[in-house]
Amino acid sequence: NSVEYIEEDEDNAPVNEDTVPRVAPLFPSLRELRLWKMPKLKGWQRDSRNDKGSARPPSFSRLEHLALHKVGFEVLPDEFQGLSSLRSLDIQKCKRLREIPEWIG
C-alpha cells in the first residue's frame, strides 16, 4: 500500500544524453501486467531522466494486457507509451486518474 515508485534512480544525479547509457527494455517478453491495490503509486520510475527524456526504449514492447486496479496514478507513466501490441486495457477504481492520454491509442 505504500509503494510510490516501482524503480528508483540510483544516484538521482542530473544527466544529459552524453552521460546516459543505452539500456535494454525492462521487460521485453512481458505480455500481461496487473497492478493491484497500489493507492500511493505516483509513477513507474522516480528518476532525473524523466523530464530530460529517458534513454530506455519502450519498456513493454510485447505487452498485450494491462490491468490497473486501485492504482494511484494521476496520469499513465511514459513507460506505457508505444504499446503497439496492447489488445486490452482494464482500469478500475483508479480514483486519482485524471485522463487517458491520447498516445494510448
C-alpha positions in Angstrom: 0.0 0.0 0.0 2.9 2.4 0.5 4.8 1.9 -2.9 5.2 5.3 -4.7 7.6 4.2 -7.5 8.5 0.8 -8.9 12.0 1.7 -9.9 14.3 4.4 -8.3 17.2 6.3 -9.9 20.3 5.1 -8.1 22.1 8.3 -7.7 19.4 10.9 -8.7 22.1 12.9 -10.4 21.2 15.2 -13.4 22.0 13.6 -16.7 22.3 14.5 -20.3 22.2 12.4 -23.4 26.0 12.1 -23.4 26.1 10.5 -19.9 23.1 8.3 -20.1 24.0 4.7 -21.1 21.8 2.9 -23.5 19.9 0.2 -21.8 17.7 -2.7 -22.8 13.9 -2.6 -22.3 12.8 -3.5 -18.8 10.6 -6.5 -19.7 10.9 -7.3 -23.4 8.8 -10.5 -23.2 6.1 -9.5 -20.8 2.7 -10.0 -22.2 0.4 -9.2 -19.2 0.9 -6.7 -16.4 -1.5 -6.3 -13.5 -1.0 -3.6 -10.9 -3.4 -4.0 -8.0 -4.0 -2.1 -4.8 -1.2 0.4 -5.0 -3.1 3.6 -4.0 0.1 5.7 -3.5 1.7 4.8 -6.8 2.8 8.0 -8.5 4.8 6.6 -11.4 6.9 3.8 -12.7 10.3 5.5 -12.2 11.5 8.2 -9.8 14.3 9.4 -12.0 16.0 12.6 -13.0 15.8 11.4 -16.6 12.0 11.6 -16.8 11.9 15.3 -17.6 15.0 15.1 -19.8 14.0 12.0 -21.8 14.9 8.5 -20.8 17.5 6.6 -22.6 15.4 3.4 -22.1 13.5 2.2 -25.1 9.8 1.2 -24.8 9.6 -1.0 -21.6 6.8 -3.3 -22.6 7.2 -3.9 -26.3 5.1 -7.2 -26.3 2.6 -6.2 -23.6 -0.9 -7.3 -24.7 -3.0 -6.9 -21.5 -2.6 -4.1 -19.0 -4.8 -4.0 -15.8 -4.8 -1.2 -13.3 -7.0 -1.6 -10.2 -6.9 0.9 -7.3 -3.7 2.4 -8.5 -2.8 6.0 -7.6 -1.6 7.2 -11.0 -2.8 10.7 -11.9 -1.6 10.1 -15.5 -0.3 6.9 -17.1 3.6 6.8 -16.9 5.7 7.4 -20.0 6.9 3.8 -19.8 3.4 2.8 -21.1 3.9 4.8 -24.4 4.5 2.8 -27.6 2.3 -0.2 -26.6 1.8 -1.4 -30.2 0.9 -4.9 -29.0 -1.7 -3.8 -26.5 -5.1 -5.5 -27.0 -6.8 -4.8 -23.7 -6.7 -2.1 -21.1 -8.6 -2.6 -17.9 -8.8 0.3 -15.5 -10.9 0.0 -12.3 -11.3 2.2 -9.3 -8.3 4.5 -10.1 -9.8 7.5 -8.4 -6.8 9.8 -8.9 -6.5 9.1 -12.7 -7.5 12.3 -14.4 -7.5 11.3 -18.1 -6.3 8.7 -20.6 -3.6 10.2 -22.7 -4.1 10.4 -26.5 -0.9 8.4 -27.1 -2.6 5.3 -25.7 -4.5 5.0 -29.0 
